[in-house]
């Protein structure tokens, strides 16, 4: 069922406990970061952020289903640690992440060093 657009924090708080995401050609989406930052368990196949949430490869939906069962069985006991780990991992995408800043600075330097056309 498609519910239209919603503000992520409100939607998560009011409508879900587990987020299931099966994507094709969108291996890094801000939604994944929002979900994990808030501490919700994310079951997904997004290869560019495989270390976030509960990853299953490609179309291995049986593996995804296994993660759902794992979450149902044990997530509550480790939810605080899960959220802390997700935030630590997401740190690499934050605007003050030193490695990210260095990469962007290098790209901008290279751009401005290019000869004018």
C-alpha angles and dihedrals in degrees: 000000000000114000101184124237121333137171103265100227094050093044092050094047094047105034115026150040099182127032117214116193127179111180138183118200095351104091096160121039129165088230090069090053093048092050095048094042089057090050099248115145109252119200107193150143098222103137098197091063100031092142091062122086118334110329127200121184124250109308098346093131092161087063089049090051089051089055090052090054090048090052092049091050103043116003099100092060093057103028095115093052090044092055092046091051093047091052091048091052093045088054089087089067097048119109092244095052104126096217092049092048090050093051093050091045089053092049092049092047090051091048093053093045092058115106115253115256 
